[in-house]
């Protein structure tokens, strides 16, 4: 399904050039979002070594796993075992996705200090993913976020389908902003704006970020999460950087997808992001050589090559 079928704007006014951030925090989602859609079971020992290797490469945030119900995402059924065996490196954050109050209970039992919740900007995806309506999702998240904040945890709010939904088409900017405002009001520290099916364009990214700023929400509260379905993930990231966004989600080796949206393909590859940041002179703190070696190592265990162009170029 292309942009026209989704009802996305084919032409959007270009944003005014902005000053790029001096440094970017890379929020590595490979261990969770990257592996969750793998059909073959990845042993917990491999996941733990993956996390160790990513930490050694200098990534400051490693989203470790999720306490979702095992029948929903079998790949992450070992969350408690993984966290029990995790060698936490000082200075590195290991957030965990929690879907509900029971997930928060399990996260607290595992001494997690950073959590994330997964909301949606559209009615259809909320029902398919959470079995609740768009407004009903907030009643589920509110006690989770408030309790987590009370326990001293930081809370990130993911918003999926920010740019397009395979069932509803283009998503109005004001609808996404409204969801984001409600998540911040209940206590989320940061919002990650997700292009779940990879249909965003740089102009659309600029329009959404302008919408948040117009609503009084600074870009310091925002992160971006792009999928590369149409090859736009890096372009979209650059557009976000021009607006001052300084937290970018990515997945080592370009692993990932979404088990609830079949048209979703891989995440922005962390190596491709690092290569671009290097060229822009933006600090990121990642050792690209170690990161490429890690993605090659994981690709061997998954039995297929990494889709990352930078991994292919530097490992050939």
C-alpha positions in Angstrom: 0.0 0.0 0.0 1.5 3.3 -1.1 1.3 6.8 0.2 -1.6 7.8 -2.1 -3.7 4.7 -1.0 -3.0 5.6 2.6 -4.1 9.2 2.0 -0.7 10.6 3.1 0.3 14.1 1.8 2.3 13.8 -1.4 3.7 17.3 -0.9 4.3 19.1 2.4 6.0 22.5 2.7 9.6 22.1 3.6 10.5 23.1 7.2 12.7 26.0 8.0 16.3 24.9 8.4 17.2 24.4 12.1 20.4 23.9 14.0 21.3 20.3 14.4 21.8 18.9 18.0 25.4 18.7 19.2 24.8 15.1 20.5 22.2 12.4 20.0 21.1 9.7 22.4 20.6 6.4 20.5 17.8 4.3 22.1 18.8 0.8 21.0 15.6 -1.3 20.5 17.2 -4.4 18.9 17.0 -6.7 21.9 13.3 -6.1 22.3 11.7 -4.6 19.2 14.3 -6.2 17.0 13.9 -9.7 18.2 10.2 -9.8 19.1 9.1 -10.8 15.6 11.7 -13.6 15.1 9.9 -16.8 14.5 12.8 -19.1 15.6 13.4 -19.0 19.4 16.6 -17.1 20.3 18.2 -18.7 23.4 18.4 -16.4 26.4 22.2 -16.9 26.5 22.4 -15.4 23.0 20.2 -12.5 24.0 22.4 -11.8 27.1 25.5 -11.8 25.0 23.8 -9.5 22.5 23.1 -7.0 25.3 26.7 -7.3 26.6 28.1 -6.7 23.1 25.8 -3.7 22.5 26.9 -2.3 25.9 30.5 -2.8 25.0 29.9 -0.9 21.7 28.9 2.2 23.8 25.2 2.3 23.4 23.7 4.3 26.3 20.2 2.8 26.3 19.4 -0.8 25.6 15.7 -1.8 25.6 16.1 -5.2 27.1 12.8 -7.1 26.8 9.1 -6.9 27.4 6.7 -8.3 30.0 4.0 -8.9 27.5 2.0 -12.1 27.8 4.0 -15.1 26.3 1.2 -16.2 24.0 1.3 -12.7 22.4 5.0 -12.5 21.8 6.6 -16.0 22.5 10.1 -14.7 21.7 10.0 -12.5 24.9 8.6 -15.2 27.2 12.0 -15.4 29.0 11.9 -11.8 30.2 12.3 -12.6 33.9 15.1 -15.1 33.2 16.9 -12.6 31.0 16.8 -9.8 33.6 17.9 -12.2 36.3 21.0 -13.0 34.2 21.7 -9.5 32.9 25.0 -8.0 33.7 24.0 -4.3 34.1 26.8 -1.9 33.2 26.9 1.2 35.3 25.7 4.3 33.3 23.7 2.2 30.8 19.9 2.2 31.0 18.0 -1.0 30.4 14.3 -0.1 29.9 11.6 -2.8 29.7 8.2 -2.6 27.9 5.3 -3.2 30.2 1.7 -3.6 28.8 -0.3 -3.3 32.0 -0.3 -3.4 35.8 0.7 -7.1 35.9 3.7 -6.3 33.7 4.7 -3.5 36.0 4.6 -5.9 39.0 7.0 -8.2 37.2 9.3 -5.3 36.2 9.5 -4.1 39.8 10.3 -7.7 40.9 13.2 -7.7 38.5 14.6 -4.3 39.8 13.8 -2.5 36.5 14.3 1.3 36.8 13.0 2.3 33.3 9.8 1.2 31.7 7.9 2.0 28.5 4.3 1.7 27.6 2.9 1.1 24.1 0.0 3.3 23.1 -1.5 3.9 19.7 -2.7 7.0 17.8 -5.5 5.1 16.0 -8.6 3.3 17.0 -8.1 0.2 14.9 -4.6 -0.6 15.9 -5.4 0.0 19.6 -8.2 -2.6 19.3 -6.0 -5.1 17.5 -3.0 -4.5 19.8 -4.6 -3.9 23.2 -8.2 -5.1 22.7 -9.4 -1.6 23.7 -10.6 1.6 22.1 -8.4 4.7 21.5 -9.8 6.4 24.6 -10.0 3.2 26.7 -6.2 2.7 26.5 -5.6 5.6 28.8 -7.7 4.0 31.6 -5.4 1.0 31.4 -2.1 3.0 31.3 -2.9 5.7 33.9 -2.5 3.6 37.0 0.6 1.9 35.6 2.3 5.2 34.8 1.3 6.8 38.1 2.5 3.9 40.2 5.7 3.6 38.2 6.4 7.3 38.8 5.6 6.9 42.5 8.2 4.1 42.6 10.8 6.4 41.1 10.9 4.8 37.7 11.2 6.8 34.5 8.4 6.1 32.0 8.5 6.4 28.2 5.4 6.5 26.1 5.5 4.9 22.7 2.9 6.1 20.2 2.5 3.7 17.3 0.9 4.6 13.9 1.8 8.3 14.1 2.1 8.7 10.3 -0.1 6.1 8.8 -2.3 3.1 9.7 -2.8 0.1 7.3 -6.5 0.1 8.2 -7.3 3.8 8.6 -4.9 5.5 6.3 -3.2 8.8 7.1 -3.4 9.8 10.7 -4.2 13.5 11.5 -1.5 15.4 13.3 -3.9 16.7 15.9 -4.9 13.2 16.8 -1.3 12.1 17.4 -0.6 15.3 19.4 -3.7 14.7 21.5 -2.6 11.1 22.4 0.9 12.5 23.3 -0.4 15.2 25.5 -2.5 12.7 27.5 0.5 10.4 28.0 2.7 13.3 29.2 -0.1 14.5 31.6 -0.3 11.1 33.3 3.5 11.2 33.9 5.5 9.9 30.9 8.9 11.5 30.7 9.3 11.1 27.0 7.3 10.2 23.9 8.6 8.1 21.1 6.8 8.9 17.8 6.6 5.7 15.8 6.3 5.3 12.1 5.1 1.7 12.6 4.6 0.8 8.9 7.3 3.0 7.5 5.2 5.4 5.4 6.4 8.7 6.8 8.2 11.3 4.6 10.4 14.2 5.8 7.7 16.7 5.2 5.2 14.7 7.3 7.8 14.3 10.1 8.2 18.1 10.1 4.5 18.7 10.2 4.0 16.4 13.2 6.9 17.9 15.1 5.6 21.4 14.4 2.2 20.2 15.7 3.7 19.1 19.0 5.6 22.4 19.4 2.5 24.4 18.7 0.7 22.5 21.5 3.4 23.6 23.9 5.4 20.3 23.9 9.1 20.8 23.5 11.2 18.6 21.2 13.3 17.7 24.3 10.3 15.5 25.3 10.2 13.7 21.9 12.1 10.8 20.3 11.5 9.3 16.9 11.2 5.7 15.8 11.3 5.0 12.1 10.9 1.8 10.0 12.5 1.6 6.6 9.6 0.2 4.5 9.9 2.8 1.8 13.6 3.6 2.4 12.8 6.8 4.2 14.1 6.1 7.7 17.3 8.1 7.5 15.7 11.0 5.6 13.0 11.1 8.2 15.6 11.0 11.0 17.5 13.9 9.4 14.2 15.9 9.3 13.7 15.3 13.0 17.3 16.3 13.8 16.7 19.6 12.0 13.8 20.3 14.4 16.1 19.6 17.4 15.1 16.1 18.3 18.0 14.5 20.0 16.8 11.0 20.9 16.5 8.5 18.1 15.4 4.8 18.3 17.2 2.3 16.1 17.9 -1.4 16.0 21.3 -3.0 15.6 21.6 -4.6 12.1 18.1 -3.3 11.2 16.3 -6.1 13.0 12.7 -5.8 13.7 9.1 -5.3 12.7 5.7 -5.4 14.4 3.8 -8.6 15.1 0.5 -6.8 14.9 1.0 -4.9 11.7 2.1 -7.3 8.9 3.3 -4.4 6.6 5.8 -3.3 9.1 9.4 -4.0 8.1 12.7 -3.5 9.8 13.7 -0.7 12.1 16.2 2.0 11.2 19.6 0.2 11.5 21.7 1.6 14.3 24.8 1.3 12.1 23.2 3.4 9.3 22.2 6.0 11.9 25.7 6.1 13.4 27.3 6.6 9.9 25.0 9.5 9.2 25.7 11.1 12.6 29.4 10.7 12.1 29.1 12.6 8.8 27.1 15.4 10.4 29.6 15.8 13.2 27.0 14.9 15.9 28.3 13.1 19.0 26.8 9.7 19.7 29.4 7.7 21.8 29.2 4.5 19.8 32.1 2.4 18.5 30.9 1.6 14.9 33.4 -1.2 14.5 32.2 -3.1 17.5 28.6 -2.5 16.6 29.0 -3.9 13.1 30.8 -6.9 14.5 27.9 -7.4 16.9 25.3 -7.3 14.1 27.3 -9.7 12.0 27.5 -12.1 15.0 23.7 -11.9 15.6 23.0 -12.3 11.9 25.0 -15.6 12.0 22.8 -16.8 14.8 19.6 -15.9 13.0 20.8 -17.5 9.9 20.5 -14.6 7.5 22.5 -11.5 6.6 21.8 -8.1 8.2 19.8 -5.7 6.0 21.9 -2.7 7.2 23.7 -1.2 4.3 26.5 -0.1 6.6 26.9 -3.5 8.0 27.1 -5.0 4.5 29.7 -2.3 3.4 32.0 -2.7 6.4 31.8 -6.4 6.8 32.3 -7.4 3.2 
